[in-house]
Amino acid sequence: MPKMKTHRGAAKRFKVTGSGKIVRVKAYKSHILTKKNAKRKRRLGDEIEISAADYPHVRRQLGR
């Protein structure tokens, strides 16, 4: 059986932490930033752990 390939799109969007959690960057921080206040833009810069429902799918795409 051949090795499983990593889904390259997923690899660019998700990161596995040292403890094994999968984190992602929040959406809506790429454009139309003038109407968003500074606090909101600052919060959108944070990384957040993916939801439990998404874990099996993302893990499989990352080849883990």
CHARMM-style PDB file with segment names, atoms N, HN, CA, C and O in Angstrom:
ATOM      1  N   MET     1       0.853  -1.184   0.000  1.00  0.00      PROA
ATOM      2  CA  MET     1       0.000   0.000   0.000  1.00  0.00      PROA
ATOM      3  C   MET     1       0.899   1.249   0.000  1.00  0.00      PROA
ATOM      4  O   MET     1       1.843   1.322   0.787  1.00  0.00      PROA
ATOM      5  N   PRO     2       0.618   2.230  -0.871  1.00  0.00      PROA
ATOM      6  CA  PRO     2       1.463   3.425  -0.910  1.00  0.00      PROA
ATOM      7  C   PRO     2       1.216   4.333   0.298  1.00  0.00      PROA
ATOM      8  O   PRO     2       0.209   4.221   0.997  1.00  0.00      PROA
ATOM      9  N   LYS     3       2.161   5.220   0.509  1.00  0.00      PROA
ATOM     10  HN  LYS     3       2.979   5.311  -0.059  1.00  0.00      PROA
ATOM     11  CA  LYS     3       2.015   6.190   1.588  1.00  0.00      PROA
ATOM     12  C   LYS     3       0.836   7.102   1.300  1.00  0.00      PROA
ATOM     13  O   LYS     3       0.459   7.314   0.147  1.00  0.00      PROA
ATOM     14  N   MET     4       0.255   7.643   2.383  1.00  0.00      PROA
ATOM     15  HN  MET     4       0.562   7.470   3.319  1.00  0.00      PROA
ATOM     16  CA  MET     4      -0.850   8.580   2.213  1.00  0.00      PROA
ATOM     17  C   MET     4      -0.278   9.960   1.947  1.00  0.00      PROA
ATOM     18  O   MET     4       0.640  10.388   2.646  1.00  0.00      PROA
ATOM     19  N   LYS     5      -0.789  10.653   0.972  1.00  0.00      PROA
ATOM     20  HN  LYS     5      -1.535  10.306   0.404  1.00  0.00      PROA
ATOM     21  CA  LYS     5      -0.300  11.996   0.658  1.00  0.00      PROA
ATOM     22  C   LYS     5      -0.998  13.038   1.529  1.00  0.00      PROA
ATOM     23  O   LYS     5      -2.180  12.919   1.852  1.00  0.00      PROA
ATOM     24  N   THR     6      -0.234  14.059   1.896  1.00  0.00      PROA
ATOM     25  HN  THR     6       0.727  14.156   1.633  1.00  0.00      PROA
ATOM     26  CA  THR     6      -0.782  15.187   2.643  1.00  0.00      PROA
ATOM     27  C   THR     6      -1.579  16.059   1.685  1.00  0.00      PROA
ATOM     28  O   THR     6      -1.136  16.327   0.568  1.00  0.00      PROA
ATOM     29  N   HSD     7      -2.746  16.500   2.115  1.00  0.00      PROA
ATOM     30  HN  HSD     7      -3.106  16.283   3.022  1.00  0.00      PROA
ATOM     31  CA  HSD     7      -3.550  17.438   1.322  1.00  0.00      PROA
ATOM     32  C   HSD     7      -2.875  18.802   1.454  1.00  0.00      PROA
ATOM     33  O   HSD     7      -2.898  19.399   2.530  1.00  0.00      PROA
ATOM     34  N   ARG     8      -2.280  19.297   0.380  1.00  0.00      PROA
ATOM     35  HN  ARG     8      -2.261  18.812  -0.494  1.00  0.00      PROA
ATOM     36  CA  ARG     8      -1.447  20.495   0.449  1.00  0.00      PROA
ATOM     37  C   ARG     8      -2.236  21.743   0.849  1.00  0.00      PROA
ATOM     38  O   ARG     8      -1.698  22.622   1.523  1.00  0.00      PROA
ATOM     39  N   GLY     9      -3.500  21.828   0.443  1.00  0.00      PROA
ATOM     40  HN  GLY     9      -3.937  21.114  -0.105  1.00  0.00      PROA
ATOM     41  CA  GLY     9      -4.329  22.969   0.837  1.00  0.00      PROA
ATOM     42  C   GLY     9      -4.544  22.988   2.339  1.00  0.00      PROA
ATOM     43  O   GLY     9      -4.509  24.048   2.965  1.00  0.00      PROA
ATOM     44  N   ALA    10      -4.768  21.801   2.923  1.00  0.00      PROA
ATOM     45  HN  ALA    10      -4.797  20.940   2.415  1.00  0.00      PROA
ATOM     46  CA  ALA    10      -4.970  21.700   4.369  1.00  0.00      PROA
ATOM     47  C   ALA    10      -3.676  21.991   5.111  1.00  0.00      PROA
ATOM     48  O   ALA    10      -3.694  22.616   6.171  1.00  0.00      PROA
ATOM     49  N   ALA    11      -2.560  21.544   4.566  1.00  0.00      PROA
ATOM     50  HN  ALA    11      -2.546  21.036   3.704  1.00  0.00      PROA
ATOM     51  CA  ALA    11      -1.259  21.751   5.218  1.00  0.00      PROA
ATOM     52  C   ALA    11      -0.938  23.235   5.346  1.00  0.00      PROA
ATOM     53  O   ALA    11      -0.259  23.646   6.287  1.00  0.00      PROA
ATOM     54  N   LYS    12      -1.421  24.039   4.404  1.00  0.00      PROA
ATOM     55  HN  LYS    12      -1.972  23.705   3.640  1.00  0.00      PROA
ATOM     56  CA  LYS    12      -1.163  25.475   4.452  1.00  0.00      PROA
ATOM     57  C   LYS    12      -2.094  26.191   5.436  1.00  0.00      PROA
ATOM     58  O   LYS    12      -1.791  27.296   5.888  1.00  0.00      PROA
ATOM     59  N   ARG    13      -3.216  25.565   5.763  1.00  0.00      PROA
ATOM     60  HN  ARG    13      -3.461  24.668   5.395  1.00  0.00      PROA
ATOM     61  CA  ARG    13      -4.221  26.223   6.605  1.00  0.00      PROA
ATOM     62  C   ARG    13      -4.182  25.806   8.067  1.00  0.00      PROA
ATOM     63  O   ARG    13      -4.603  26.564   8.941  1.00  0.00      PROA
ATOM     64  N   PHE    14      -3.678  24.599   8.341  1.00  0.00      PROA
ATOM     65  HN  PHE    14      -3.336  23.983   7.631  1.00  0.00      PROA
ATOM     66  CA  PHE    14      -3.690  24.063   9.703  1.00  0.00      PROA
ATOM     67  C   PHE    14      -2.281  23.765  10.169  1.00  0.00      PROA
ATOM     68  O   PHE    14      -1.390  23.486   9.368  1.00  0.00      PROA
ATOM     69  N   LYS    15      -2.090  23.828  11.502  1.00  0.00      PROA
ATOM     70  HN  LYS    15      -2.814  24.054  12.154  1.00  0.00      PROA
ATOM     71  CA  LYS    15      -0.781  23.566  12.086  1.00  0.00      PROA
ATOM     72  C   LYS    15      -0.996  22.680  13.305  1.00  0.00      PROA
ATOM     73  O   LYS    15      -1.944  22.880  14.064  1.00  0.00      PROA
ATOM     74  N   VAL    16      -0.116  21.704  13.490  1.00  0.00      PROA
ATOM     75  HN  VAL    16       0.654  21.542  12.873  1.00  0.00      PROA
ATOM     76  CA  VAL    16      -0.213  20.821  14.651  1.00  0.00      PROA
ATOM     77  C   VAL    16       0.745  21.336  15.713  1.00  0.00      PROA
ATOM     78  O   VAL    16       1.926  21.553  15.443  1.00  0.00      PROA
ATOM     79  N   THR    17       0.229  21.530  16.927  1.00  0.00      PROA
ATOM     80  HN  THR    17      -0.730  21.353  17.147  1.00  0.00      PROA
ATOM     81  CA  THR    17       1.058  22.033  18.016  1.00  0.00      PROA
ATOM     82  C   THR    17       1.884  20.895  18.601  1.00  0.00      PROA
ATOM     83  O   THR    17       1.709  19.735  18.227  1.00  0.00      PROA
ATOM     84  N   GLY    18       2.771  21.228  19.504  1.00  0.00      PROA
ATOM     85  HN  GLY    18       2.913  22.170  19.808  1.00  0.00      PROA
ATOM     86  CA  GLY    18       3.606  20.218  20.139  1.00  0.00      PROA
ATOM     87  C   GLY    18       2.813  19.203  20.925  1.00  0.00      PROA
ATOM     88  O   GLY    18       3.213  18.043  21.024  1.00  0.00      PROA
ATOM     89  N   SER    19       1.682  19.627  21.491  1.00  0.00      PROA
ATOM     90  HN  SER    19       1.357  20.569  21.411  1.00  0.00      PROA
ATOM     91  CA  SER    19       0.849  18.709  22.279  1.00  0.00      PROA
ATOM     92  C   SER    19      -0.131  17.931  21.409  1.00  0.00      PROA
ATOM     93  O   SER    19      -0.897  17.112  21.918  1.00  0.00      PROA
ATOM     94  N   GLY    20      -0.112  18.183  20.090  1.00  0.00      PROA
ATOM     95  HN  GLY    20       0.511  18.847  19.677  1.00  0.00      PROA
ATOM     96  CA  GLY    20      -0.959  17.410  19.178  1.00  0.00      PROA
ATOM     97  C   GLY    20      -2.266  18.070  18.804  1.00  0.00      PROA
ATOM     98  O   GLY    20      -3.057  17.492  18.059  1.00  0.00      PROA
ATOM     99  N   LYS    21      -2.515  19.284  19.313  1.00  0.00      PROA
ATOM    100  HN  LYS    21      -1.872  19.754  19.919  1.00  0.00      PROA
ATOM    101  CA  LYS    21      -3.741  19.985  18.929  1.00  0.00      PROA
ATOM    102  C   LYS    21      -3.579  20.539  17.518  1.00  0.00      PROA
ATOM    103  O   LYS    21      -2.463  20.810  17.075  1.00  0.00      PROA
ATOM    104  N   ILE    22      -4.691  20.705  16.820  1.00  0.00      PROA
ATOM    105  HN  ILE    22      -5.598  20.485  17.180  1.00  0.00      PROA
ATOM    106  CA  ILE    22      -4.662  21.289  15.475  1.00  0.00      PROA
ATOM    107  C   ILE    22      -5.258  22.688  15.572  1.00  0.00      PROA
ATOM    108  O   ILE    22      -6.378  22.864  16.051  1.00  0.00      PROA
ATOM    109  N   VAL    23      -4.493  23.687  15.108  1.00  0.00      PROA
ATOM    110  HN  VAL    23      -3.583  23.543  14.719  1.00  0.00      PROA
ATOM    111  CA  VAL    23      -4.955  25.066  15.191  1.00  0.00      PROA
ATOM    112  C   VAL    23      -5.108  25.653  13.800  1.00  0.00      PROA
ATOM    113  O   VAL    23      -4.493  25.199  12.834  1.00  0.00      PROA
ATOM    114  N   ARG    24      -5.948  26.679  13.728  1.00  0.00      PROA
ATOM    115  HN  ARG    24      -6.448  27.048  14.512  1.00  0.00      PROA
ATOM    116  CA  ARG    24      -6.199  27.368  12.472  1.00  0.00      PROA
ATOM    117  C   ARG    24      -6.227  28.862  12.746  1.00  0.00      PROA
ATOM    118  O   ARG    24      -6.343  29.284  13.896  1.00  0.00      PROA
ATOM    119  N   VAL    25      -6.122  29.667  11.689  1.00  0.00      PROA
ATOM    120  HN  VAL    25      -6.028  29.324  10.754  1.00  0.00      PROA
ATOM    121  CA  VAL    25      -6.221  31.115  11.810  1.00  0.00      PROA
ATOM    122  C   VAL    25      -7.667  31.503  11.525  1.00  0.00      PROA
ATOM    123  O   VAL    25      -8.321  30.887  10.683  1.00  0.00      PROA
ATOM    124  N   LYS    26      -8.162  32.509  12.214  1.00  0.00      PROA
ATOM    125  HN  LYS    26      -7.630  33.009  12.897  1.00  0.00      PROA
ATOM    126  CA  LYS    26      -9.540  32.953  12.002  1.00  0.00      PROA
ATOM    127  C   LYS    26      -9.700  33.621  10.639  1.00  0.00      PROA
ATOM    128  O   LYS    26      -8.743  34.145  10.070  1.00  0.00      PROA
ATOM    129  N   ALA    27     -10.913  33.592  10.138  1.00  0.00      PROA
ATOM    130  HN  ALA    27     -11.691  33.166  10.600  1.00  0.00      PROA
ATOM    131  CA  ALA    27     -11.217  34.170   8.828  1.00  0.00      PROA
ATOM    132  C   ALA    27     -11.560  35.652   8.967  1.00  0.00      PROA
ATOM    133  O   ALA    27     -11.625  36.179  10.078  1.00  0.00      PROA
ATOM    134  N   TYR    28     -11.776  36.306   7.851  1.00  0.00      PROA
ATOM    135  HN  TYR    28     -11.723  35.877   6.949  1.00  0.00      PROA
ATOM    136  CA  TYR    28     -12.262  37.702   7.746  1.00  0.00      PROA
ATOM    137  C   TYR    28     -11.232  38.755   8.137  1.00  0.00      PROA
ATOM    138  O   TYR    28     -11.603  39.811   8.648  1.00  0.00      PROA
ATOM    139  N   LYS    29      -9.943  38.490   7.908  1.00  0.00      PROA
ATOM    140  HN  LYS    29      -9.641  37.632   7.493  1.00  0.00      PROA
ATOM    141  CA  LYS    29      -8.952  39.519   8.196  1.00  0.00      PROA
ATOM    142  C   LYS    29      -8.133  39.873   6.964  1.00  0.00      PROA
ATOM    143  O   LYS    29      -7.041  40.427   7.086  1.00  0.00      PROA
ATOM    144  N   SER    30      -8.654  39.555   5.768  1.00  0.00      PROA
ATOM    145  HN  SER    30      -9.541  39.105   5.669  1.00  0.00      PROA
ATOM    146  CA  SER    30      -7.847  39.786   4.577  1.00  0.00      PROA
ATOM    147  C   SER    30      -8.164  41.097   3.869  1.00  0.00      PROA
ATOM    148  O   SER    30      -7.272  41.699   3.272  1.00  0.00      PROA
ATOM    149  N   HSD    31      -9.401  41.547   3.921  1.00  0.00      PROA
ATOM    150  HN  HSD    31     -10.126  41.057   4.406  1.00  0.00      PROA
ATOM    151  CA  HSD    31      -9.754  42.802   3.248  1.00  0.00      PROA
ATOM    152  C   HSD    31     -10.994  43.411   3.880  1.00  0.00      PROA
ATOM    153  O   HSD    31     -11.609  42.812   4.762  1.00  0.00      PROA
ATOM    154  N   ILE    32     -11.356  44.599   3.428  1.00  0.00      PROA
ATOM    155  HN  ILE    32     -10.856  45.085   2.711  1.00  0.00      PROA
ATOM    156  CA  ILE    32     -12.447  45.408   4.016  1.00  0.00      PROA
ATOM    157  C   ILE    32     -12.181  45.595   5.512  1.00  0.00      PROA
ATOM    158  O   ILE    32     -13.029  45.282   6.347  1.00  0.00      PROA
ATOM    159  N   LEU    33     -11.002  46.104   5.833  1.00  0.00      PROA
ATOM    160  HN  LEU    33     -10.313  46.358   5.154  1.00  0.00      PROA
ATOM    161  CA  LEU    33     -10.603  46.242   7.232  1.00  0.00      PROA
ATOM    162  C   LEU    33     -10.965  47.603   7.813  1.00  0.00      PROA
ATOM    163  O   LEU    33     -10.920  47.784   9.030  1.00  0.00      PROA
ATOM    164  N   THR    34     -11.323  48.562   6.965  1.00  0.00      PROA
ATOM    165  HN  THR    34     -11.360  48.416   5.977  1.00  0.00      PROA
ATOM    166  CA  THR    34     -11.589  49.919   7.476  1.00  0.00      PROA
ATOM    167  C   THR    34     -12.817  49.964   8.376  1.00  0.00      PROA
ATOM    168  O   THR    34     -12.848  50.738   9.333  1.00  0.00      PROA
ATOM    169  N   LYS    35     -13.817  49.158   8.092  1.00  0.00      PROA
ATOM    170  HN  LYS    35     -13.792  48.528   7.315  1.00  0.00      PROA
ATOM    171  CA  LYS    35     -15.037  49.191   8.906  1.00  0.00      PROA
ATOM    172  C   LYS    35     -14.956  48.301  10.148  1.00  0.00      PROA
ATOM    173  O   LYS    35     -15.873  48.308  10.968  1.00  0.00      PROA
ATOM    174  N   LYS    36     -13.872  47.538  10.295  1.00  0.00      PROA
ATOM    175  HN  LYS    36     -13.127  47.532   9.629  1.00  0.00      PROA
ATOM    176  CA  LYS    36     -13.712  46.689  11.472  1.00  0.00      PROA
ATOM    177  C   LYS    36     -12.859  47.439  12.492  1.00  0.00      PROA
ATOM    178  O   LYS    36     -11.830  48.022  12.150  1.00  0.00      PROA
ATOM    179  N   ASN    37     -13.302  47.413  13.748  1.00  0.00      PROA
ATOM    180  HN  ASN    37     -14.137  46.940  14.026  1.00  0.00      PROA
ATOM    181  CA  ASN    37     -12.555  48.156  14.760  1.00  0.00      PROA
ATOM    182  C   ASN    37     -11.267  47.406  15.146  1.00  0.00      PROA
ATOM    183  O   ASN    37     -11.099  46.229  14.827  1.00  0.00      PROA
ATOM    184  N   ALA    38     -10.377  48.108  15.830  1.00  0.00      PROA
ATOM    185  HN  ALA    38     -10.513  49.065  16.088  1.00  0.00      PROA
ATOM    186  CA  ALA    38      -9.052  47.571  16.137  1.00  0.00      PROA
ATOM    187  C   ALA    38      -9.128  46.321  17.002  1.00  0.00      PROA
ATOM    188  O   ALA    38      -8.363  45.377  16.809  1.00  0.00      PROA
ATOM    189  N   LYS    39     -10.049  46.319  17.948  1.00  0.00      PROA
ATOM    190  HN  LYS    39     -10.671  47.086  18.104  1.00  0.00      PROA
ATOM    191  CA  LYS    39     -10.188  45.161  18.835  1.00  0.00      PROA
ATOM    192  C   LYS    39     -10.574  43.917  18.036  1.00  0.00      PROA
ATOM    193  O   LYS    39     -10.041  42.830  18.260  1.00  0.00      PROA
ATOM    194  N   ARG    40     -11.492  44.092  17.116  1.00  0.00      PROA
ATOM    195  HN  ARG    40     -11.925  44.975  16.934  1.00  0.00      PROA
ATOM    196  CA  ARG    40     -11.953  42.968  16.297  1.00  0.00      PROA
ATOM    197  C   ARG    40     -10.822  42.439  15.411  1.00  0.00      PROA
ATOM    198  O   ARG    40     -10.633  41.228  15.293  1.00  0.00      PROA
ATOM    199  N   LYS    41     -10.074  43.354  14.791  1.00  0.00      PROA
ATOM    200  HN  LYS    41     -10.228  44.337  14.887  1.00  0.00      PROA
ATOM    201  CA  LYS    41      -8.959  42.939  13.926  1.00  0.00      PROA
ATOM    202  C   LYS    41      -7.875  42.229  14.729  1.00  0.00      PROA
ATOM    203  O   LYS    41      -7.257  41.276  14.253  1.00  0.00      PROA
ATOM    204  N   ARG    42      -7.656  42.701  15.938  1.00  0.00      PROA
ATOM    205  HN  ARG    42      -8.158  43.474  16.324  1.00  0.00      PROA
ATOM    206  CA  ARG    42      -6.659  42.079  16.812  1.00  0.00      PROA
ATOM    207  C   ARG    42      -7.083  40.654  17.169  1.00  0.00      PROA
ATOM    208  O   ARG    42      -6.264  39.736  17.139  1.00  0.00      PROA
ATOM    209  N   ARG    43      -8.358  40.470  17.504  1.00  0.00      PROA
ATOM    210  HN  ARG    43      -9.024  41.216  17.528  1.00  0.00      PROA
ATOM    211  CA  ARG    43      -8.865  39.131  17.837  1.00  0.00      PROA
ATOM    212  C   ARG    43      -8.809  38.201  16.632  1.00  0.00      PROA
ATOM    213  O   ARG    43      -8.557  37.005  16.780  1.00  0.00      PROA
ATOM    214  N   LEU    44      -9.044  38.745  15.435  1.00  0.00      PROA
ATOM    215  HN  LEU    44      -9.249  39.717  15.315  1.00  0.00      PROA
ATOM    216  CA  LEU    44      -9.020  37.919  14.228  1.00  0.00      PROA
ATOM    217  C   LEU    44      -7.611  37.431  13.901  1.00  0.00      PROA
ATOM    218  O   LEU    44      -7.452  36.500  13.111  1.00  0.00      PROA
ATOM    219  N   GLY    45      -6.596  38.038  14.490  1.00  0.00      PROA
ATOM    220  HN  GLY    45      -6.725  38.794  15.132  1.00  0.00      PROA
ATOM    221  CA  GLY    45      -5.227  37.618  14.242  1.00  0.00      PROA
ATOM    222  C   GLY    45      -4.835  36.378  15.020  1.00  0.00      PROA
ATOM    223  O   GLY    45      -3.801  35.773  14.738  1.00  0.00      PROA
ATOM    224  N   ASP    46      -5.647  35.989  15.999  1.00  0.00      PROA
ATOM    225  HN  ASP    46      -6.487  36.480  16.228  1.00  0.00      PROA
ATOM    226  CA  ASP    46      -5.313  34.866  16.869  1.00  0.00      PROA
ATOM    227  C   ASP    46      -5.497  33.526  16.176  1.00  0.00      PROA
ATOM    228  O   ASP    46      -6.263  33.390  15.223  1.00  0.00      PROA
ATOM    229  N   GLU    47      -4.769  32.541  16.688  1.00  0.00      PROA
ATOM    230  HN  GLU    47      -4.146  32.652  17.463  1.00  0.00      PROA
ATOM    231  CA  GLU    47      -4.989  31.168  16.249  1.00  0.00      PROA
ATOM    232  C   GLU    47      -5.954  30.539  17.232  1.00  0.00      PROA
ATOM    233  O   GLU    47      -5.969  30.890  18.412  1.00  0.00      PROA
ATOM    234  N   ILE    48      -6.764  29.606  16.742  1.00  0.00      PROA
ATOM    235  HN  ILE    48      -6.751  29.321  15.784  1.00  0.00      PROA
ATOM    236  CA  ILE    48      -7.771  28.957  17.577  1.00  0.00      PROA
ATOM    237  C   ILE    48      -7.767  27.473  17.250  1.00  0.00      PROA
ATOM    238  O   ILE    48      -7.499  27.075  16.116  1.00  0.00      PROA
ATOM    239  N   GLU    49      -8.064  26.664  18.247  1.00  0.00      PROA
ATOM    240  HN  GLU    49      -8.281  26.987  19.168  1.00  0.00      PROA
ATOM    241  CA  GLU    49      -8.114  25.222  18.026  1.00  0.00      PROA
ATOM    242  C   GLU    49      -9.344  24.879  17.192  1.00  0.00      PROA
ATOM    243  O   GLU    49     -10.401  25.488  17.359  1.00  0.00      PROA
ATOM    244  N   ILE    50      -9.205  23.908  16.295  1.00  0.00      PROA
ATOM    245  HN  ILE    50      -8.347  23.413  16.160  1.00  0.00      PROA
ATOM    246  CA  ILE    50     -10.350  23.546  15.452  1.00  0.00      PROA
ATOM    247  C   ILE    50     -11.395  22.824  16.295  1.00  0.00      PROA
ATOM    248  O   ILE    50     -11.079  22.294  17.360  1.00  0.00      PROA
ATOM    249  N   SER    51     -12.631  22.803  15.824  1.00  0.00      PROA
ATOM    250  HN  SER    51     -12.888  23.234  14.959  1.00  0.00      PROA
ATOM    251  CA  SER    51     -13.711  22.179  16.580  1.00  0.00      PROA
ATOM    252  C   SER    51     -13.540  20.664  16.589  1.00  0.00      PROA
ATOM    253  O   SER    51     -12.909  20.092  15.700  1.00  0.00      PROA
ATOM    254  N   ALA    52     -14.107  20.031  17.600  1.00  0.00      PROA
ATOM    255  HN  ALA    52     -14.620  20.496  18.322  1.00  0.00      PROA
ATOM    256  CA  ALA    52     -13.985  18.579  17.766  1.00  0.00      PROA
ATOM    257  C   ALA    52     -14.550  17.821  16.573  1.00  0.00      PROA
ATOM    258  O   ALA    52     -14.038  16.766  16.201  1.00  0.00      PROA
ATOM    259  N   ALA    53     -15.611  18.364  15.974  1.00  0.00      PROA
ATOM    260  HN  ALA    53     -16.028  19.221  16.277  1.00  0.00      PROA
ATOM    261  CA  ALA    53     -16.248  17.691  14.837  1.00  0.00      PROA
ATOM    262  C   ALA    53     -15.328  17.637  13.620  1.00  0.00      PROA
ATOM    263  O   ALA    53     -15.449  16.736  12.790  1.00  0.00      PROA
ATOM    264  N   ASP    54     -14.401  18.604  13.506  1.00  0.00      PROA
ATOM    265  HN  ASP    54     -14.302  19.336  14.179  1.00  0.00      PROA
ATOM    266  CA  ASP    54     -13.515  18.667  12.346  1.00  0.00      PROA
ATOM    267  C   ASP    54     -12.239  17.850  12.508  1.00  0.00      PROA
ATOM    268  O   ASP    54     -11.535  17.612  11.527  1.00  0.00      PROA
ATOM    269  N   TYR    55     -11.928  17.418  13.724  1.00  0.00      PROA
ATOM    270  HN  TYR    55     -12.500  17.612  14.521  1.00  0.00      PROA
ATOM    271  CA  TYR    55     -10.666  16.726  13.974  1.00  0.00      PROA
ATOM    272  C   TYR    55     -10.408  15.530  13.058  1.00  0.00      PROA
ATOM    273  O   TYR    55      -9.344  15.461  12.443  1.00  0.00      PROA
ATOM    274  N   PRO    56     -11.354  14.579  12.948  1.00  0.00      PROA
ATOM    275  CA  PRO    56     -11.056  13.396  12.116  1.00  0.00      PROA
ATOM    276  C   PRO    56     -10.751  13.740  10.667  1.00  0.00      PROA
ATOM    277  O   PRO    56      -9.854  13.149  10.064  1.00  0.00      PROA
ATOM    278  N   HSD    57     -11.486  14.688  10.103  1.00  0.00      PROA
ATOM    279  HN  HSD    57     -12.215  15.167  10.592  1.00  0.00      PROA
ATOM    280  CA  HSD    57     -11.294  15.057   8.702  1.00  0.00      PROA
ATOM    281  C   HSD    57      -9.955  15.729   8.507  1.00  0.00      PROA
ATOM    282  O   HSD    57      -9.220  15.382   7.583  1.00  0.00      PROA
ATOM    283  N   VAL    58      -9.620  16.689   9.364  1.00  0.00      PROA
ATOM    284  HN  VAL    58     -10.217  16.971  10.115  1.00  0.00      PROA
ATOM    285  CA  VAL    58      -8.378  17.448   9.208  1.00  0.00      PROA
ATOM    286  C   VAL    58      -7.177  16.554   9.483  1.00  0.00      PROA
ATOM    287  O   VAL    58      -6.168  16.647   8.783  1.00  0.00      PROA
ATOM    288  N   ARG    59      -7.268  15.695  10.484  1.00  0.00      PROA
ATOM    289  HN  ARG    59      -8.087  15.620  11.052  1.00  0.00      PROA
ATOM    290  CA  ARG    59      -6.157  14.783  10.765  1.00  0.00      PROA
ATOM    291  C   ARG    59      -5.858  13.894   9.576  1.00  0.00      PROA
ATOM    292  O   ARG    59      -4.698  13.638   9.252  1.00  0.00      PROA
ATOM    293  N   ARG    60      -6.904  13.431   8.935  1.00  0.00      PROA
ATOM    294  HN  ARG    60      -7.846  13.639   9.199  1.00  0.00      PROA
ATOM    295  CA  ARG    60      -6.720  12.561   7.777  1.00  0.00      PROA
ATOM    296  C   ARG    60      -6.063  13.325   6.624  1.00  0.00      PROA
ATOM    297  O   ARG    60      -5.193  12.795   5.933  1.00  0.00      PROA
ATOM    298  N   GLN    61      -6.488  14.571   6.427  1.00  0.00      PROA
ATOM    299  HN  GLN    61      -7.194  15.002   6.988  1.00  0.00      PROA
ATOM    300  CA  GLN    61      -5.905  15.380   5.351  1.00  0.00      PROA
ATOM    301  C   GLN    61      -4.442  15.691   5.615  1.00  0.00      PROA
ATOM    302  O   GLN    61      -3.649  15.819   4.682  1.00  0.00      PROA
ATOM    303  N   LEU    62      -4.083  15.814   6.902  1.00  0.00      PROA
ATOM    304  HN  LEU    62      -4.727  15.710   7.660  1.00  0.00      PROA
ATOM    305  CA  LEU    62      -2.701  16.125   7.238  1.00  0.00      PROA
ATOM    306  C   LEU    62      -1.829  14.866   7.289  1.00  0.00      PROA
ATOM    307  O   LEU    62      -0.631  14.948   7.559  1.00  0.00      PROA
ATOM    308  N   GLY    63      -2.426  13.723   7.034  1.00  0.00      PROA
ATOM    309  HN  GLY    63      -3.400  13.657   6.816  1.00  0.00      PROA
ATOM    310  CA  GLY    63      -1.663  12.476   7.007  1.00  0.00      PROA
ATOM    311  C   GLY    63      -1.244  12.002   8.374  1.00  0.00      PROA
ATOM    312  O   GLY    63      -0.174  11.410   8.516  1.00  0.00      PROA
ATOM    313  N   ARG    64      -2.065  12.247   9.397  1.00  0.00      PROA
ATOM    314  HN  ARG    64      -2.934  12.728   9.282  1.00  0.00      PROA
ATOM    315  CA  ARG    64      -1.741  11.832  10.765  1.00  0.00      PROA
ATOM    316  C   ARG    64      -2.691  10.781  11.258  1.00  0.00      PROA
ATOM    317  OT1 ARG    64      -2.564  10.318  12.391  1.00  0.00      PROA
TER     318      ARG     64
END
